[in-house]
Amino acid sequence: MLYLVPTPIGNLEDITLRALKVLQSVDVILAEDTRTTGVLLKHFEVKKPLTSFHIHNEHHKLQDFIRQLKEGKNLALVSDAGTPGISDPGFLLVREALKENIEIQCLPGATALVPALVVSGFSTDRFLFEGFLPQKKGRQTRLKQLITTDCTSVMYESPYRIVKLLEELKVLGLEERRISVSRELSKFYEQTVRGTIEEVLQHFLKQAPKGEFVVCLEGLKQD
């Protein structure tokens, strides 16, 4: 069995009882960063073998993990924070496991996009999840597509590029479009800044961005 186990995005109390039970029961835990996951496991006194599985080694280690699964071992895949496979490594392992008819269970749990979307105040009946935009090639094309959709768009962004993103949206003529920017969700310094793109841009020009961001862009209003 391959388990996909969500981990807290900040507050350790957000882990589920079921997630802890699974982590305690599996043979091996595959982690995006063994140091980060090691802190989590130590906190909850989970003592299981831990090995790395991330974007830089997933092709190299993939077949070894598939072999272990076929031999009858139970593996748990976790990311640094949130649900593995959502803007994190995991897709390749899931796809290969399905090819080999290996059973997979994905536990429900923490993810950053849903809390940010709900507190934005924008429509939630339909939304588009973009994840991380390309840093260079194709970035402008994707942005132009997002700003023409009539539903809320949700993006992840780093503190190093959040101002750039807001400036790009402003250049595209969206300075009056409403936006909601959340950071440090579930942590002590959790914050959501709402307003027009121009207003939120001015906020972060005055206050240095810190933490990981979830950006919710209001959909294009139809006449």
Residue frames relative to the residue before (quaternion, step in Angstrom):
aa qw qx qy qz dx dy dz
M 1.0000 0.0000 0.0000 0.0000 0.00 0.00 0.00
L 0.1817 -0.7392 0.6382 0.1151 3.54 -1.07 0.82
Y 0.1322 -0.7887 0.5984 0.0490 3.55 -0.73 1.12
L 0.1929 -0.7292 0.6439 0.1286 3.56 -1.05 0.83
V 0.0647 -0.8535 0.5154 -0.0418 3.54 -0.33 1.31
P 0.3218 -0.7447 0.5513 0.1949 3.63 -0.56 1.11
T 0.1591 -0.7655 0.6170 0.0899 3.54 -1.12 0.74
P 0.6711 -0.5218 0.3281 0.4119 3.62 -1.14 0.49
I 0.3926 -0.7120 0.5293 0.2426 3.57 -1.09 0.71
G 0.8045 0.0093 -0.0093 0.5939 3.56 1.28 -0.05
N 0.7835 0.2749 -0.1279 0.5424 3.53 0.49 -1.24
L 0.4202 -0.7426 0.4642 0.2377 3.59 -0.54 1.18
E 0.5935 0.5906 -0.3629 0.4090 3.60 1.16 -0.48
D 0.5801 0.6047 -0.3689 0.4020 3.59 1.24 -0.21
I 0.4972 0.6305 -0.4603 0.3785 3.62 1.17 -0.08
T 0.4108 -0.7244 0.4973 0.2433 3.59 -1.04 0.71
L 0.6205 -0.5329 0.4221 0.3910 3.55 -1.26 0.42
R 0.6432 0.5294 -0.3238 0.4485 3.57 1.02 -0.80
A 0.6260 0.5353 -0.3391 0.4545 3.59 1.02 -0.81
L 0.6594 0.4999 -0.3095 0.4686 3.59 0.91 -0.85
K 0.6389 0.5315 -0.3236 0.4522 3.57 0.99 -0.82
V 0.6621 0.4961 -0.3037 0.4726 3.57 0.96 -0.86
L 0.6627 0.5079 -0.3131 0.4526 3.60 0.88 -0.92
Q 0.6490 0.5132 -0.3102 0.4681 3.58 1.10 -0.66
S 0.7386 0.4682 -0.2238 0.4302 3.58 1.09 -0.70
V 0.6297 0.5774 -0.3534 0.3810 3.62 1.07 -0.58
D 0.5723 -0.5995 0.4423 0.3427 3.55 -1.31 0.30
V 0.8010 0.0278 0.0312 0.5972 3.58 1.02 -0.87
I 0.2222 -0.7467 0.6115 0.1381 3.56 -1.15 0.71
L 0.2129 -0.7677 0.5960 0.1009 3.57 -0.81 1.07
A 0.0579 -0.8398 0.5388 -0.0336 3.56 -0.60 1.16
E 0.5419 -0.6060 0.4799 0.3299 3.54 -1.14 0.73
D 0.7668 -0.0136 0.0283 0.6411 3.58 1.03 -0.86
T 0.3718 -0.7710 0.4704 0.2146 3.58 -0.38 1.23
R 0.6064 0.5544 -0.3621 0.4402 3.59 1.12 -0.56
T 0.6696 0.4919 -0.2962 0.4711 3.58 0.91 -0.92
T 0.6926 0.4594 -0.2756 0.4831 3.57 0.86 -0.96
G 0.5907 0.5879 -0.3603 0.4191 3.57 1.10 -0.65
V 0.6230 0.5316 -0.3293 0.4699 3.57 1.06 -0.75
L 0.6524 0.5157 -0.3041 0.4647 3.58 0.97 -0.91
L 0.6854 0.4906 -0.2858 0.4559 3.58 0.85 -0.99
K 0.6405 0.5210 -0.3248 0.4613 3.57 0.99 -0.79
H 0.6326 0.5484 -0.3291 0.4368 3.58 0.99 -0.86
F 0.7745 0.3241 -0.1671 0.5169 3.58 0.96 -0.89
E 0.4487 -0.7339 0.4135 0.2985 3.57 1.33 0.32
V 0.3338 0.7047 -0.5334 0.3278 3.54 0.92 1.03
K 0.0595 -0.8165 0.5740 -0.0172 3.56 -0.56 1.17
K 0.2845 0.7380 -0.5483 0.2717 3.52 0.01 1.37
P 0.6044 -0.5457 0.4161 0.4047 3.62 -1.14 0.51
L 0.1367 -0.7967 0.5885 0.0181 3.53 -0.95 0.99
T 0.0395 0.7991 -0.5982 0.0443 3.58 -0.87 0.95
S 0.5208 -0.6726 0.4347 0.2958 3.58 -1.11 0.63
F 0.0667 0.7517 -0.6545 0.0463 3.53 -1.17 0.73
H 0.2331 0.7823 -0.5321 0.2247 3.56 -0.17 1.29
I 0.7710 -0.4133 0.2405 0.4206 3.54 -1.34 0.17
H 0.6954 0.4866 -0.2782 0.4497 3.59 1.15 -0.55
N 0.7935 0.2646 -0.1665 0.5222 3.62 1.18 -0.26
E 0.4028 0.7625 -0.4531 0.2258 3.61 1.25 -0.06
H 0.6424 0.5080 -0.3366 0.4647 3.62 1.00 -0.71
H 0.6677 0.5227 -0.2926 0.4420 3.56 1.02 -0.85
K 0.7782 0.3717 -0.1740 0.4754 3.60 0.94 -0.89
L 0.4350 0.7544 -0.4286 0.2407 3.56 1.26 -0.36
Q 0.7259 0.4561 -0.2647 0.4417 3.58 0.68 -1.07
D 0.6019 0.5530 -0.3639 0.4465 3.59 1.09 -0.60
F 0.6697 0.4825 -0.3014 0.4774 3.59 0.97 -0.82
I 0.6182 0.5272 -0.3420 0.4721 3.59 1.04 -0.72
R 0.6286 0.5344 -0.3286 0.4597 3.58 1.00 -0.81
Q 0.6610 0.5066 -0.3098 0.4588 3.58 0.90 -0.89
L 0.6458 0.5176 -0.3155 0.4642 3.57 1.00 -0.80
K 0.6709 0.4957 -0.2910 0.4685 3.59 0.98 -0.87
E 0.6425 0.5146 -0.3124 0.4740 3.57 1.21 -0.52
G 0.6398 -0.5708 0.3115 0.4098 3.57 1.29 -0.04
K 0.4907 0.6562 -0.4447 0.3618 3.58 1.23 0.12
N 0.3333 -0.6999 0.5917 0.2214 3.54 -1.26 0.52
L 0.0830 -0.8036 0.5893 0.0079 3.57 -0.78 1.07
A 0.1770 -0.7551 0.6204 0.1167 3.54 -1.17 0.67
L 0.1933 -0.7719 0.5986 0.0921 3.56 -0.89 0.98
V 0.0200 0.7859 -0.6171 0.0331 3.57 -0.85 1.00
S 0.3027 -0.7014 0.6048 0.2249 3.55 -1.27 0.42
D 0.7117 -0.4260 0.3104 0.4644 3.59 -1.25 0.02
A 0.7895 -0.0942 0.1015 0.5980 3.56 1.05 -0.80
G 0.7876 0.3026 -0.2261 0.4867 3.55 -0.93 0.86
T 0.7168 -0.4416 0.3401 0.4189 3.54 -1.30 -0.37
P 0.4280 -0.7063 0.4903 0.2785 3.63 -0.67 0.99
G 0.7279 0.3901 -0.3138 0.4686 3.54 -1.03 0.85
I 0.6638 0.4287 -0.3054 0.5313 3.60 1.23 -0.30
S 0.8024 -0.1940 0.0541 0.5617 3.56 -0.15 1.35
D 0.6411 0.4304 -0.3251 0.5460 3.56 1.15 0.75
P 0.6461 -0.4958 0.3823 0.4365 3.60 -1.22 0.28
G 0.4295 0.7066 -0.4973 0.2627 3.56 -1.15 0.53
F 0.5809 0.6230 -0.3712 0.3696 3.56 1.07 -0.73
L 0.6744 0.5110 -0.3085 0.4347 3.59 0.83 -0.96
L 0.6676 0.4986 -0.3062 0.4604 3.58 0.93 -0.87
V 0.6416 0.5137 -0.3246 0.4681 3.59 0.95 -0.82
R 0.6658 0.5123 -0.3070 0.4473 3.59 0.87 -0.93
E 0.6872 0.4775 -0.2851 0.4674 3.57 0.92 -0.92
A 0.6285 0.5316 -0.3360 0.4578 3.59 1.03 -0.74
L 0.6377 0.5230 -0.3238 0.4636 3.59 1.01 -0.78
K 0.6198 0.5459 -0.3348 0.4536 3.59 1.05 -0.78
E 0.7349 0.4060 -0.2109 0.5006 3.56 1.09 -0.77
N 0.4565 -0.7168 0.4163 0.3232 3.59 1.33 0.27
I 0.3297 0.7251 -0.5190 0.3102 3.55 1.06 0.84
E 0.4531 -0.7034 0.4769 0.2692 3.56 -0.85 0.94
I 0.1123 -0.7956 0.5952 0.0153 3.55 -1.01 0.94
Q 0.0337 -0.7649 0.6422 0.0379 3.53 -1.11 0.76
C 0.1425 -0.7647 0.6235 0.0784 3.55 -0.95 0.94
L 0.2999 -0.7687 0.5411 0.1621 3.56 -0.58 1.15
P 0.4488 -0.6486 0.5241 0.3213 3.61 -1.06 0.60
G 0.2613 0.7813 -0.5387 0.1762 3.56 -1.09 0.58
A 0.8376 -0.2709 0.1644 0.4450 3.50 -1.35 -0.33
T 0.1598 0.7262 -0.6633 0.0839 3.50 -1.24 0.75
A 0.5100 -0.7005 0.4115 0.2825 3.57 -0.95 0.84
L 0.6441 0.5927 -0.3443 0.3397 3.58 0.95 -0.78
V 0.6639 0.5306 -0.3275 0.4129 3.62 0.93 -0.80
P 0.6689 0.4734 -0.3336 0.4659 3.68 0.76 -0.82
A 0.6542 0.5166 -0.3177 0.4518 3.60 0.96 -0.85
L 0.6525 0.5144 -0.3087 0.4629 3.57 0.99 -0.83
V 0.6828 0.5028 -0.2959 0.4398 3.57 0.85 -0.96
V 0.7301 0.4207 -0.2556 0.4740 3.63 0.90 -0.85
S 0.4901 0.6704 -0.4352 0.3479 3.61 1.24 -0.14
G 0.3717 -0.7268 0.4929 0.3011 3.57 1.07 -0.72
F 0.5489 0.5998 -0.3997 0.4233 3.58 1.28 0.06
S 0.6998 -0.4640 0.3363 0.4264 3.56 -1.29 0.30
T 0.1508 -0.8081 0.5668 0.0544 3.56 -0.93 0.98
D 0.4598 0.6949 -0.4597 0.3071 3.59 1.22 0.01
R 0.7568 0.0395 -0.0471 0.6508 3.55 1.28 -0.50
F 0.1277 0.7871 -0.6001 0.0630 3.58 -1.00 0.75
L 0.3324 -0.7256 0.5733 0.1852 3.53 -1.26 0.52
F 0.1802 -0.7866 0.5835 0.0911 3.58 -0.70 1.08
E 0.1875 -0.8149 0.5447 0.0635 3.57 -0.52 1.23
G 0.3142 -0.7279 0.5457 0.2716 3.60 1.04 -0.65
F 0.7455 -0.3171 0.2733 0.5186 3.57 -1.00 -0.83
L 0.4033 -0.6933 0.5436 0.2473 3.57 -0.88 0.93
P 0.5790 -0.5403 0.4493 0.4134 3.61 -1.16 0.41
Q 0.4813 -0.6830 0.4611 0.2986 3.58 -0.99 0.75
K 0.8087 0.1408 -0.0611 0.5679 3.59 1.05 -0.71
K 0.8216 0.2471 -0.1366 0.4952 3.58 -0.10 -1.29
G 0.8331 0.2024 -0.1796 0.4824 3.53 -0.85 1.05
R 0.4484 0.7189 -0.4415 0.2953 3.59 1.26 -0.15
Q 0.6999 0.4709 -0.2819 0.4570 3.59 0.78 -1.00
T 0.6205 0.5438 -0.3414 0.4503 3.57 1.04 -0.73
R 0.6715 0.4939 -0.2948 0.4673 3.57 0.94 -0.92
L 0.6389 0.5305 -0.3268 0.4512 3.58 0.99 -0.81
K 0.6638 0.5076 -0.3044 0.4572 3.57 0.93 -0.89
Q 0.6270 0.5185 -0.3334 0.4763 3.58 1.13 -0.60
L 0.6601 0.5354 -0.3058 0.4291 3.57 0.95 -0.91
I 0.7110 0.4875 -0.2799 0.4225 3.58 0.88 -0.93
T 0.6753 0.4783 -0.3024 0.4730 3.60 1.23 -0.20
T 0.5410 0.6117 -0.4196 0.3963 3.61 1.22 -0.04
D 0.4217 -0.7333 0.4812 0.2300 3.58 -1.08 0.71
C 0.6507 0.4613 -0.3426 0.4965 3.59 1.23 0.24
T 0.6588 -0.5068 0.3748 0.4107 3.58 -1.26 0.29
S 0.2036 -0.7664 0.5990 0.1114 3.58 -0.99 0.89
V 0.1518 -0.7910 0.5906 0.0508 3.56 -0.94 0.95
M 0.0100 -0.8071 0.5883 -0.0488 3.57 -0.81 1.08
Y 0.3235 -0.6832 0.6087 0.2410 3.53 -1.28 0.44
E 0.0467 0.8019 -0.5949 0.0299 3.59 -1.05 0.68
S 0.4444 -0.6846 0.5157 0.2606 3.56 -1.17 0.63
P 0.6246 -0.5441 0.3890 0.4030 3.63 -1.20 0.33
Y 0.6365 0.5524 -0.3239 0.4298 3.58 1.21 -0.44
R 0.7811 0.3165 -0.1642 0.5127 3.59 1.21 -0.41
I 0.4349 0.7227 -0.4628 0.2726 3.61 1.21 -0.06
V 0.6503 0.4951 -0.3255 0.4754 3.61 0.96 -0.77
K 0.6190 0.5416 -0.3391 0.4566 3.58 1.01 -0.80
L 0.6502 0.5216 -0.3172 0.4523 3.59 0.93 -0.89
L 0.6691 0.4948 -0.2998 0.4664 3.59 0.89 -0.91
E 0.6476 0.5077 -0.3141 0.4734 3.58 1.02 -0.77
E 0.6316 0.5261 -0.3309 0.4634 3.59 1.02 -0.75
L 0.6599 0.4998 -0.3067 0.4698 3.57 0.95 -0.83
K 0.6249 0.5339 -0.3296 0.4646 3.57 1.06 -0.74
V 0.6485 0.5216 -0.3109 0.4590 3.59 0.94 -0.90
L 0.6704 0.4920 -0.2915 0.4727 3.57 1.12 -0.66
G 0.6075 -0.6134 0.3255 0.3858 3.58 1.30 0.26
L 0.5509 0.6458 -0.3731 0.3745 3.56 1.23 0.39
E 0.2508 0.8164 -0.5029 0.1327 3.60 1.14 0.35
E 0.7204 0.4168 -0.2509 0.4943 3.62 1.17 -0.54
R 0.4850 0.6466 -0.4520 0.3773 3.62 1.25 -0.03
R 0.4421 -0.7075 0.4846 0.2631 3.59 -0.97 0.82
I 0.0366 -0.7888 0.6127 -0.0325 3.53 -1.10 0.82
S 0.1521 -0.7594 0.6261 0.0904 3.55 -1.23 0.57
V 0.0753 -0.8119 0.5788 -0.0138 3.56 -0.68 1.13
S 0.0768 -0.8114 0.5794 -0.0027 3.57 -0.58 1.20
R 0.0274 -0.7959 0.6048 0.0081 3.55 -1.07 0.73
E 0.8397 0.1845 -0.1409 0.4910 3.54 -1.29 0.49
L 0.0982 0.8379 -0.5295 0.0890 3.59 0.98 0.83
S 0.8358 0.1481 -0.1992 0.4898 3.54 -1.01 1.05
K 0.6058 0.5506 -0.3572 0.4496 3.61 1.27 0.01
F 0.7342 -0.4376 0.2955 0.4268 3.56 -1.31 0.18
Y 0.7708 0.3330 -0.1770 0.5134 3.59 0.96 -0.85
E 0.1699 0.8044 -0.5460 0.1614 3.60 1.09 0.66
Q 0.0780 0.7962 -0.5913 0.1021 3.54 -0.95 0.96
T 0.0678 -0.7606 0.6431 0.0582 3.55 -1.15 0.70
V 0.1356 -0.7792 0.6102 0.0454 3.55 -0.80 1.10
R 0.0541 -0.8104 0.5832 -0.0149 3.57 -0.67 1.12
G 0.3883 0.7033 -0.5412 0.2485 3.54 -1.18 0.57
T 0.6803 -0.3900 0.3488 0.5133 3.55 -1.19 -0.45
I 0.6619 -0.4959 0.3680 0.4248 3.55 -1.23 0.33
E 0.6303 0.5296 -0.3300 0.4619 3.58 1.01 -0.77
E 0.6732 0.4987 -0.3017 0.4549 3.60 0.90 -0.88
V 0.6828 0.4743 -0.2890 0.4747 3.58 0.91 -0.87
L 0.6021 0.5477 -0.3482 0.4650 3.58 1.08 -0.69
Q 0.6710 0.4930 -0.3052 0.4621 3.59 0.85 -0.91
H 0.5999 0.5653 -0.3543 0.4416 3.58 1.07 -0.69
F 0.7585 0.3894 -0.2171 0.4753 3.58 0.80 -0.98
L 0.5498 0.5519 -0.4115 0.4730 3.57 1.25 -0.09
K 0.7039 0.4371 -0.2527 0.4996 3.57 1.15 -0.62
Q 0.7715 0.2393 -0.1186 0.5775 3.56 1.12 -0.70
A 0.4344 -0.7374 0.4530 0.2494 3.58 -0.44 1.24
P 0.4389 -0.7080 0.4843 0.2676 3.62 -0.77 1.00
K 0.0224 0.7784 -0.6264 0.0342 3.56 -1.03 0.88
G 0.7515 0.3670 -0.2811 0.4707 3.56 -1.07 0.73
E 0.5664 -0.5740 0.4622 0.3688 3.54 -1.34 0.02
F 0.2721 -0.8107 0.5104 0.0912 3.56 -0.94 0.97
V 0.1299 -0.7174 0.6742 0.1174 3.50 -1.32 0.58
V 0.1541 -0.8124 0.5617 0.0288 3.55 -0.64 1.19
C 0.0863 -0.7791 0.6203 0.0285 3.57 -0.86 1.01
L 0.1305 -0.8013 0.5836 0.0195 3.54 -0.62 1.21
E 0.4406 -0.7028 0.4900 0.2680 3.57 -0.73 1.07
G 0.5201 -0.6616 0.4506 0.2980 3.55 -1.04 0.82
L 0.6161 -0.5424 0.4258 0.3806 3.53 -1.29 0.42
K 0.3614 -0.7393 0.5273 0.2115 3.58 -0.74 1.03
Q 0.3029 -0.7660 0.5451 0.1560 3.53 -0.84 1.03
D 0.4443 -0.6873 0.5081 0.2685 3.58 -1.01 0.85
